[in-house]
Amino acid sequence: MIGMDKTKYNQLKNGIVFVIGLMMAFGAIRHNYVLSMVTVVPGIVVLYTLRKGVSEVVHDERTAVIQHKAASRTLGYMTALMGLSGLVLVEMSFRGYSEIRDVGYAFAYMANIILGVYALFTWYYGKQMGD
């Protein structure tokens, strides 16, 4: 596998990710979560090993910027959606759906924790970078 090009690596990566997803779905349907866990760990190891064998550049500055923007947008949208969902679920719990109150509070608390961790890391890396 030494000297593999990016195209072959991407094909193998997509196949492995598909198999992992398929096994996760099968494990969830069969209520066999051990199968899911046992599939993910070797899959990650195989992907890591394959990536080491690629002779071309897999990760450059452009890729880093794209991943940074995607991660930032995902964090923002998912945190806002989680907080809004929590508020809606808590509000609905006062209107006759009392069993969803705990889920609403969990969403709201998780959104606040994520924002707190984000603020902590922003402050930390700001200090590290001389901000």
Number of C-alpha atoms within 10 A of each C-alpha: 12 10 10 15 15 16 11 11 19 14 11 15 18 13 12 17 16 12 15 21 15 14 19 21 15 15 17 14 10 10 11 13 16 11 15 19 15 13 18 18 11 12 17 14 11 14 16 12 12 17 19 13 15 18 14 12 8 13 8 8 8 9 11 11 11 11 12 12 12 12 12 11 12 12 15 14 12 13 20 16 15 20 21 16 18 24 17 14 23 23 16 16 17 12 9 9 12 13 13 17 19 14 15 23 17 16 22 23 15 16 21 16 13 15 16 12 12 13 11 12 12 12 13 12 11 11 10 9 8 6 8
